[in-house]
Amino acid sequence: MVTITDVCKRAGVSRSTVSRVVAGNGYVSEAKRKAIEQAIADLGYRPNSFARALRSNRSNVIGAVMVDIGTPYFAEIIYGVQRAIRPAGKSLMVSSGYADQDMEARAIVEMVDRSCDGIVLYLERPMRPEVVEILKKAAVPVVSIGHNHYPFSRATVGLDNFEGARTAMRVLLDQGHRSIVYLSGDLTIGDAIDRLRGVEAALSEVGMSLDDIEVQSGLFHDSFGLSAGRELLARRRDFTAVFAGADVIAAGFYMAMREAGLRVPQDVSVIGFDDSYHSQFMSPPLTTIRQEVGELGKQAAQHLLALLADPMAGPLQSLVRTRLVDRSSVAVPSLVKEVA
């Protein structure tokens, strides 16, 4: 194994000079720098990151606990985190908590045990008290995305779920829809709770309430959209619009519509939430609420880097806004067309 001593001998310089070049700290003459870089290239030397971490008391590793990194949504958040930390020379360690309190706890403790410099958390369940104490004693800076389940977090990044859902429901109401079904995600999860509040706020603006529409909740998954759609269409045909609390739910509902020989939006208008990649390729393309998912990860990582640079910084807060993406899955209900 090539060592720093081998590089010193090849370049004809001291160990401290090589260390300054490798770390990028301190002055080294251009001639010596070129000699050291050439020696490193010739010998294939790789700095011992573990040894450097011991000396600096930094691992240069950022931990990230997401709900499920196997989904495009959370993969995009991770992409945003990595995009922000790479220029700072940080590596990334990732784990999933699967919206399960025990698995979330295990993932967090693993990050602490592996000496992560800081952790980005996207949790769906309250953090166990013993895990709160472990994080607190380890003095690991934490940034929470979404709902903050760590009471000592110095930074948070939120998504404007409330305003996004209110905008979506307003679109349907402004088109004249009143017989509406809202297919929500799991209503024990923070994002779904906030979106339901947005739906309720939009309804109140026209003198309606949640009692005036049908609300069903399930997984943020196309299987829920499909099963709920099949059940709805078998039971009733009087609703004119569906607000799907996620684009994947809308995709499942599209499948149920096709099975029933119905068309979007001629028979039922559909609006989604996320603007996931596939929504623009659905038939018809899905009108939806866009959230900048990668921006969630990017801003969380930037907050964490700021806390690492200055542990007394904060509290830091940011909110990622949503916006309407108007495509072709929402139309005026047929009854309103006939009256007009």
The 8 nearest C-alpha neighbors of each residue, nearest first, counted from 0:
[[1, 2, 44, 45, 43, 5, 42, 3],
 [0, 2, 44, 5, 42, 3, 43, 45],
 [3, 1, 4, 5, 0, 44, 6, 45],
 [2, 4, 6, 5, 7, 1, 14, 17],
 [5, 3, 7, 2, 6, 8, 14, 1],
 [6, 4, 8, 2, 3, 7, 9, 1],
 [5, 7, 3, 9, 4, 8, 38, 10],
 [8, 6, 4, 12, 10, 5, 9, 11],
 [7, 9, 11, 5, 6, 10, 4, 12],
 [8, 10, 6, 7, 11, 38, 5, 35],
 [11, 9, 34, 35, 7, 8, 12, 38],
 [12, 10, 8, 9, 7, 13, 6, 34],
 [11, 13, 7, 10, 16, 14, 8, 17],
 [14, 12, 16, 15, 7, 17, 11, 8],
 [13, 15, 17, 16, 7, 18, 12, 4],
 [16, 14, 18, 13, 17, 19, 12, 20],
 [17, 15, 19, 13, 18, 14, 12, 20],
 [16, 18, 20, 14, 19, 15, 21, 35],
 [19, 17, 15, 21, 16, 20, 22, 14],
 [20, 18, 24, 22, 16, 17, 21, 23],
 [21, 19, 23, 17, 18, 22, 16, 32],
 [20, 22, 18, 19, 23, 17, 46, 24],
 [23, 21, 19, 24, 20, 18, 17, 25],
 [22, 24, 20, 21, 19, 25, 18, 26],
 [25, 23, 19, 22, 20, 26, 21, 18],
 [26, 24, 19, 27, 23, 20, 22, 16],
 [25, 27, 28, 24, 19, 20, 16, 23],
 [28, 26, 32, 29, 31, 25, 16, 20],
 [29, 27, 31, 30, 32, 26, 33, 16],
 [28, 30, 32, 31, 33, 27, 34, 26],
 [31, 29, 33, 28, 32, 34, 27, 35],
 [30, 32, 34, 28, 33, 29, 35, 27],
 [33, 31, 29, 35, 34, 30, 28, 36],
 [32, 34, 36, 30, 31, 35, 37, 29],
 [35, 33, 31, 37, 10, 32, 36, 38],
 [36, 34, 38, 32, 10, 37, 33, 31],
 [37, 35, 39, 33, 38, 34, 32, 40],
 [36, 38, 40, 34, 35, 39, 41, 33],
 [39, 37, 35, 41, 40, 36, 6, 10],
 [38, 40, 44, 36, 42, 37, 41, 43],
 [39, 41, 37, 43, 38, 42, 36, 44],
 [42, 40, 38, 39, 43, 37, 44, 36],
 [43, 41, 39, 44, 40, 38, 1, 6],
 [44, 42, 40, 39, 41, 45, 1, 38],
 [43, 45, 39, 42, 1, 46, 2, 40],
 [44, 46, 47, 43, 1, 39, 2, 48],
 [47, 45, 48, 44, 21, 3, 2, 51],
 [46, 48, 50, 49, 51, 45, 52, 2],
 [47, 49, 51, 50, 46, 52, 58, 45],
 [50, 48, 52, 51, 47, 53, 58, 54],
 [49, 51, 53, 52, 47, 48, 54, 46],
 [50, 52, 48, 54, 49, 53, 55, 47],
 [51, 53, 58, 57, 49, 55, 50, 56],
 [54, 52, 50, 56, 51, 55, 49, 57],
 [53, 55, 51, 52, 56, 50, 57, 49],
 [54, 56, 52, 57, 53, 51, 58, 50],
 [57, 55, 53, 52, 54, 58, 51, 116],
 [58, 56, 52, 55, 59, 116, 53, 54],
 [57, 59, 52, 60, 116, 115, 114, 56],
 [60, 58, 89, 57, 90, 116, 61, 88],
 [61, 59, 90, 115, 58, 89, 91, 116],
 [62, 60, 91, 117, 115, 116, 118, 90],
 [61, 63, 118, 92, 115, 110, 93, 91],
 [64, 62, 119, 93, 118, 120, 92, 65],
 [63, 65, 94, 120, 95, 93, 121, 119],
 [66, 64, 121, 95, 67, 96, 68, 63],
 [65, 67, 97, 96, 95, 98, 122, 121],
 [68, 66, 95, 69, 97, 65, 70, 73],
 [67, 69, 73, 74, 70, 95, 65, 66],
 [68, 70, 67, 71, 74, 73, 95, 72],
 [69, 71, 68, 72, 73, 67, 74, 75],
 [72, 70, 74, 73, 75, 69, 68, 275],
 [73, 71, 75, 70, 74, 76, 292, 275],
 [74, 72, 76, 68, 75, 71, 70, 77],
 [73, 75, 71, 77, 68, 76, 72, 70],
 [74, 76, 78, 293, 73, 72, 77, 71],
 [75, 77, 296, 293, 73, 79, 78, 74],
 [78, 76, 80, 74, 79, 75, 296, 81],
 [77, 79, 75, 81, 76, 80, 82, 74],
 [78, 80, 297, 293, 296, 76, 82, 77],
 [81, 79, 296, 297, 77, 300, 83, 78],
 [80, 82, 78, 84, 83, 79, 85, 77],
 [81, 83, 79, 80, 84, 85, 78, 297],
 [84, 82, 81, 80, 297, 85, 300, 301],
 [83, 85, 87, 81, 89, 86, 82, 80],
 [84, 86, 88, 87, 89, 83, 82, 81],
 [87, 85, 88, 84, 83, 89, 82, 81],
 [88, 86, 84, 85, 89, 83, 304, 59],
 [89, 87, 85, 86, 84, 90, 59, 60],
 [90, 88, 59, 85, 84, 60, 87, 61],
 [89, 91, 60, 61, 59, 85, 88, 92],
 [90, 92, 61, 60, 62, 93, 89, 81],
 [91, 93, 62, 61, 63, 60, 90, 94],
 [94, 92, 63, 62, 64, 91, 95, 65],
 [93, 95, 64, 106, 65, 63, 96, 92],
 [96, 94, 67, 65, 66, 64, 97, 68],
 [95, 97, 103, 102, 66, 98, 99, 65],
 [96, 98, 66, 99, 67, 95, 102, 103],
 [99, 97, 123, 96, 66, 124, 100, 122],
 [100, 98, 97, 102, 101, 103, 96, 124],
 [99, 101, 103, 124, 102, 104, 98, 126],
 [102, 100, 104, 103, 99, 105, 96, 127],
 [103, 101, 96, 105, 104, 99, 100, 106],
 [102, 104, 96, 100, 106, 101, 105, 99],
 [105, 103, 101, 107, 102, 106, 100, 108],
 [104, 106, 102, 108, 103, 107, 109, 101],
 [105, 107, 109, 103, 104, 108, 94, 102],
 [108, 106, 110, 104, 109, 105, 103, 111],
 [107, 109, 111, 105, 110, 106, 112, 104],
 [110, 108, 112, 106, 107, 111, 113, 105],
 [109, 111, 107, 113, 108, 112, 115, 62],
 [110, 112, 108, 114, 113, 109, 115, 107],
 [113, 111, 109, 114, 110, 108, 115, 107],
 [112, 114, 110, 111, 115, 109, 108, 58],
 [115, 113, 111, 112, 116, 58, 110, 60],
 [114, 116, 60, 61, 117, 110, 113, 62],
 [117, 115, 61, 60, 58, 57, 59, 114],
 [118, 116, 140, 61, 139, 115, 141, 62],
 [117, 119, 62, 141, 63, 61, 120, 142],
 [120, 118, 63, 142, 141, 143, 62, 64],
 [121, 119, 143, 64, 63, 122, 144, 142],
 [120, 122, 65, 144, 143, 64, 66, 145],
 [123, 121, 124, 120, 66, 65, 98, 148],
 [122, 124, 98, 188, 189, 121, 125, 66],
 [123, 125, 100, 122, 98, 126, 99, 148],
 [126, 124, 148, 127, 100, 123, 122, 149],
 [127, 125, 148, 124, 128, 149, 131, 130],
 [126, 128, 130, 129, 125, 131, 104, 100],
 [129, 127, 131, 130, 126, 132, 133, 125],
 [130, 128, 132, 131, 127, 133, 126, 134],
 [129, 131, 133, 132, 127, 128, 134, 104],
 [130, 132, 128, 134, 129, 133, 135, 127],
 [133, 131, 135, 129, 130, 134, 136, 128],
 [134, 132, 130, 136, 135, 131, 137, 129],
 [135, 133, 137, 131, 132, 136, 139, 138],
 [134, 136, 132, 138, 137, 133, 131, 139],
 [137, 135, 133, 138, 134, 132, 139, 131],
 [136, 138, 134, 139, 135, 133, 111, 132],
 [139, 137, 135, 136, 134, 140, 133, 117],
 [138, 140, 117, 137, 134, 141, 116, 135],
 [141, 139, 117, 138, 118, 306, 142, 152],
 [142, 140, 118, 152, 119, 117, 139, 143],
 [141, 143, 154, 119, 155, 152, 299, 120],
 [144, 142, 155, 120, 147, 119, 121, 156],
 [143, 145, 156, 121, 155, 157, 120, 146],
 [146, 144, 157, 156, 158, 147, 143, 121],
 [145, 147, 148, 144, 189, 143, 157, 122],
 [146, 148, 143, 149, 145, 144, 155, 150],
 [147, 149, 125, 126, 146, 150, 122, 124],
 [148, 150, 152, 151, 147, 126, 131, 143],
 [151, 149, 152, 148, 147, 131, 153, 126],
 [152, 150, 149, 153, 135, 141, 131, 140],
 [151, 153, 141, 149, 154, 150, 142, 143],
 [154, 152, 314, 313, 151, 315, 141, 142],
 [155, 153, 315, 142, 314, 316, 152, 302],
 [154, 156, 143, 316, 142, 144, 315, 157],
 [157, 155, 144, 317, 318, 316, 299, 145],
 [156, 158, 145, 318, 144, 319, 317, 155],
 [157, 159, 319, 160, 318, 145, 320, 156],
 [160, 158, 320, 161, 162, 319, 163, 321],
 [161, 159, 163, 194, 158, 162, 193, 164],
 [160, 162, 197, 194, 193, 164, 159, 163],
 [161, 163, 165, 164, 160, 159, 197, 166],
 [164, 162, 160, 166, 165, 161, 321, 288],
 [163, 165, 197, 167, 194, 166, 161, 162],
 [164, 166, 197, 162, 198, 201, 168, 163],
 [165, 167, 169, 163, 164, 168, 162, 170],
 [168, 166, 164, 170, 169, 165, 163, 288],
 [167, 169, 171, 165, 170, 166, 198, 201],
 [168, 170, 172, 166, 167, 171, 173, 201],
 [171, 169, 173, 167, 168, 172, 166, 174],
 [172, 170, 174, 168, 169, 176, 173, 175],
 [171, 173, 169, 176, 175, 174, 170, 168],
 [174, 172, 170, 175, 171, 169, 176, 168],
 [175, 173, 331, 171, 172, 176, 170, 330],
 [174, 176, 172, 173, 331, 177, 171, 332],
 [177, 175, 172, 171, 174, 178, 332, 239],
 [176, 178, 179, 175, 172, 239, 212, 171],
 [179, 177, 238, 239, 176, 212, 240, 180],
 [178, 180, 240, 212, 238, 177, 241, 239],
 [181, 179, 213, 241, 212, 214, 242, 182],
 [180, 182, 214, 242, 241, 183, 243, 213],
 [183, 181, 243, 215, 216, 244, 214, 242],
 [184, 182, 216, 244, 181, 215, 243, 191],
 [183, 185, 219, 217, 216, 218, 191, 244],
 [184, 186, 217, 187, 216, 218, 188, 191],
 [187, 185, 188, 191, 192, 184, 216, 183],
 [186, 188, 185, 189, 192, 191, 123, 184],
 [189, 187, 186, 191, 185, 190, 123, 192],
 [188, 190, 192, 191, 193, 146, 187, 123],
 [191, 189, 193, 192, 188, 194, 160, 145],
 [190, 192, 194, 186, 184, 189, 193, 188],
 [191, 193, 189, 195, 190, 194, 186, 188],
 [194, 192, 196, 161, 190, 195, 191, 160],
 [195, 193, 161, 197, 164, 191, 160, 196],
 [194, 196, 198, 192, 197, 193, 191, 199],
 [197, 195, 199, 193, 194, 198, 200, 161],
 [198, 196, 165, 161, 164, 194, 200, 195],
 [197, 199, 195, 165, 201, 196, 200, 164],
 [198, 200, 196, 202, 197, 201, 209, 208],
 [199, 201, 197, 203, 198, 202, 196, 165],
 [202, 200, 165, 198, 204, 203, 199, 169],
 [201, 203, 207, 199, 204, 208, 200, 205],
 [202, 204, 206, 207, 200, 205, 201, 208],
 [203, 205, 201, 202, 206, 200, 207, 199],
 [206, 204, 203, 207, 202, 201, 172, 208],
 [205, 207, 203, 204, 202, 208, 201, 211],
 [208, 206, 202, 203, 205, 211, 209, 204],
 [209, 207, 210, 202, 211, 203, 199, 206],
 [208, 210, 211, 212, 199, 207, 202, 213],
 [209, 211, 208, 212, 213, 207, 214, 199],
 [212, 210, 209, 208, 207, 213, 178, 177],
 [213, 211, 179, 209, 210, 180, 178, 214],
 [212, 214, 180, 181, 179, 215, 211, 210],
 [215, 213, 181, 180, 182, 212, 216, 183],
 [216, 214, 182, 183, 181, 213, 217, 180],
 [217, 215, 183, 184, 185, 182, 186, 214],
 [218, 216, 185, 184, 223, 183, 219, 215],
 [217, 219, 220, 184, 185, 223, 216, 222],
 [218, 220, 184, 248, 245, 217, 247, 185],
 [221, 219, 218, 222, 247, 248, 223, 224],
 [220, 222, 251, 248, 247, 224, 223, 250],
 [223, 221, 225, 220, 224, 251, 226, 248],
 [224, 222, 226, 221, 225, 220, 227, 218],
 [225, 223, 251, 248, 252, 221, 227, 222],
 [224, 226, 251, 252, 222, 228, 255, 223],
 [227, 225, 229, 223, 228, 224, 222, 230],
 [228, 226, 230, 224, 229, 225, 223, 231],
 [229, 227, 252, 231, 225, 255, 226, 230],
 [228, 230, 226, 255, 232, 227, 231, 233],
 [231, 229, 227, 233, 228, 232, 234, 226],
 [232, 230, 228, 234, 233, 229, 235, 227],
 [231, 233, 229, 235, 234, 230, 236, 228],
 [232, 234, 230, 231, 235, 229, 236, 228],
 [235, 233, 231, 232, 230, 236, 229, 237],
 [236, 234, 232, 231, 237, 233, 238, 230],
 [235, 237, 238, 232, 234, 231, 233, 239],
 [236, 238, 235, 239, 178, 232, 179, 240],
 [239, 237, 178, 179, 236, 240, 180, 267],
 [238, 240, 267, 178, 332, 179, 268, 176],
 [241, 239, 268, 179, 267, 269, 238, 180],
 [242, 240, 180, 269, 179, 181, 243, 268],
 [241, 243, 181, 270, 269, 271, 182, 180],
 [244, 242, 271, 182, 249, 245, 248, 181],
 [243, 245, 183, 272, 182, 184, 271, 242],
 [246, 244, 272, 248, 243, 247, 271, 273],
 [245, 247, 271, 249, 248, 272, 273, 250],
 [246, 248, 221, 250, 249, 245, 220, 251],
 [249, 247, 224, 221, 251, 245, 246, 250],
 [248, 250, 246, 252, 243, 247, 251, 271],
 [251, 249, 247, 253, 248, 252, 221, 246],
 [250, 252, 225, 224, 221, 254, 248, 253],
 [251, 253, 224, 225, 249, 255, 228, 254],
 [254, 252, 256, 250, 251, 255, 249, 257],
 [255, 253, 257, 251, 252, 256, 225, 258],
 [256, 254, 252, 258, 228, 229, 225, 253],
 [257, 255, 253, 261, 259, 254, 258, 252],
 [256, 258, 260, 254, 259, 255, 261, 253],
 [257, 259, 255, 256, 260, 254, 261, 229],
 [260, 258, 256, 257, 261, 255, 232, 229],
 [261, 259, 257, 258, 256, 262, 255, 266],
 [262, 260, 256, 259, 257, 266, 263, 258],
 [261, 263, 266, 265, 264, 256, 267, 260],
 [264, 262, 265, 267, 268, 266, 328, 283],
 [263, 265, 268, 267, 328, 329, 266, 330],
 [266, 264, 263, 262, 267, 268, 333, 330],
 [265, 267, 262, 264, 263, 261, 239, 268],
 [268, 266, 239, 264, 240, 263, 265, 269],
 [267, 269, 264, 240, 329, 263, 328, 330],
 [270, 268, 241, 328, 240, 329, 242, 267],
 [269, 271, 242, 286, 287, 243, 241, 285],
 [272, 270, 287, 243, 246, 245, 249, 242],
 [271, 273, 245, 288, 287, 246, 244, 274],
 [274, 272, 289, 275, 290, 288, 246, 245],
 [275, 273, 289, 287, 288, 278, 272, 276],
 [274, 276, 273, 278, 277, 246, 72, 289],
 [275, 277, 278, 274, 279, 280, 71, 273],
 [276, 278, 280, 279, 275, 281, 274, 246],
 [279, 277, 285, 281, 280, 275, 276, 274],
 [280, 278, 284, 277, 281, 285, 276, 274],
 [281, 279, 277, 278, 284, 282, 283, 285],
 [280, 282, 284, 278, 283, 279, 285, 277],
 [283, 281, 284, 280, 285, 263, 279, 328],
 [282, 284, 281, 328, 327, 285, 263, 280],
 [285, 283, 281, 279, 282, 280, 327, 326],
 [284, 286, 328, 278, 326, 287, 279, 283],
 [287, 285, 326, 325, 270, 328, 324, 327],
 [286, 288, 271, 272, 270, 324, 274, 285],
 [289, 287, 272, 323, 273, 322, 324, 274],
 [290, 288, 274, 273, 322, 321, 323, 287],
 [289, 291, 321, 273, 292, 288, 274, 320],
 [292, 290, 294, 293, 289, 295, 319, 321],
 [291, 293, 294, 295, 290, 76, 75, 72],
 [292, 294, 79, 76, 75, 296, 295, 291],
 [293, 295, 297, 291, 292, 296, 298, 79],
 [296, 294, 292, 293, 298, 297, 76, 299],
 [297, 295, 79, 80, 76, 299, 293, 294],
 [296, 298, 79, 80, 294, 300, 299, 83],
 [297, 299, 301, 300, 295, 296, 294, 302],
 [300, 298, 296, 302, 301, 297, 156, 142],
 [301, 299, 303, 80, 297, 302, 298, 83],
 [300, 302, 298, 304, 303, 299, 297, 305],
 [301, 303, 305, 299, 300, 304, 298, 306],
 [304, 302, 300, 306, 305, 301, 142, 307],
 [305, 303, 307, 301, 306, 302, 300, 308],
 [304, 306, 302, 308, 303, 307, 309, 301],
 [307, 305, 310, 309, 303, 308, 304, 312],
 [308, 306, 304, 305, 309, 310, 303, 140],
 [307, 309, 305, 306, 304, 310, 312, 303],
 [308, 310, 306, 311, 312, 307, 305, 304],
 [311, 309, 306, 312, 307, 308, 140, 305],
 [312, 310, 309, 313, 306, 314, 153, 308],
 [313, 311, 309, 310, 306, 314, 305, 315],
 [314, 312, 315, 153, 311, 154, 306, 316],
 [313, 315, 153, 154, 312, 316, 152, 155],
 [316, 314, 154, 313, 153, 155, 302, 317],
 [317, 315, 155, 154, 156, 314, 318, 157],
 [316, 318, 156, 157, 155, 319, 315, 298],
 [317, 319, 157, 158, 156, 320, 159, 316],
 [320, 318, 158, 157, 159, 295, 317, 321],
 [319, 321, 159, 318, 158, 290, 322, 291],
 [320, 322, 290, 289, 163, 159, 288, 319],
 [323, 321, 289, 288, 324, 163, 320, 290],
 [322, 324, 288, 325, 289, 287, 321, 166],
 [325, 323, 287, 286, 288, 289, 326, 322],
 [324, 326, 286, 323, 287, 327, 285, 328],
 [327, 325, 286, 285, 284, 328, 324, 287],
 [326, 328, 329, 284, 283, 286, 285, 325],
 [327, 329, 264, 285, 286, 269, 268, 283],
 [330, 328, 268, 264, 327, 269, 270, 286],
 [331, 329, 264, 268, 332, 174, 328, 265],
 [330, 332, 174, 175, 333, 336, 335, 329],
 [333, 331, 335, 334, 239, 330, 176, 336],
 [332, 334, 336, 335, 337, 331, 265, 266],
 [335, 333, 337, 336, 332, 338, 331, 339],
 [334, 336, 338, 333, 337, 332, 339, 331],
 [337, 335, 333, 339, 334, 338, 332, 331],
 [336, 338, 334, 335, 339, 333, 332, 331],
 [339, 337, 335, 336, 334, 333, 332, 331],
 [338, 336, 337, 335, 334, 333, 331, 332]]
